[in-house]
Amino acid sequence: MANQKVGDIIKDISDDVKLLVRDEVELAKSELIPSAKQAGLGAGLFGTAGYLGITAMLLLFFAAVYGLNAAGLPLWLSFLIVAVALLIVAAVLALIGRSRIKKVTPPDRTIAAATETLDEVKSAAKGALAAAKAPQIEGQVVNQRALR
């Protein structure tokens, strides 16, 4: 190992990093695939529950209409009252949802950390390439500027 050239050492490090990343990706896949299947099943069950809930709500709305009709209102007026009530509730929920969405901010710290990490990796890669291309004198890397 002591007699290896800098370029060979960097190539070995690069190969080791590639192997490490490949192993990490495989580990992530093996952990995420079962979780993704469970999440998909859960999402399907939530979707079915939502569909059944909407259907039940529609039946409740019709029951409210016919309840108003049984109380003596004409059928058309009963439908109108229930529809207007639903539109008012929908408008209030839309306004609340809009105000909540306006409060969402991007993950500034995460973006900054990722950018900093990327810059450090680029800098390290440039340094490694420069060291690999530098001439050697008696096994030591010499600064190009010092030779001029």
PyMOL commands that set and color helices and strands:
alter all, ss='L'
color gray80, all
select helices_A, chain A and resi 6-70+75-102+108-133+144-147
alter helices_A, ss='H'
color red, helices_A
select strands_A, chain A and resi 136-137+140-141
alter strands_A, ss='S'
color yellow, strands_A
deselect
rebuild
show_as cartoon
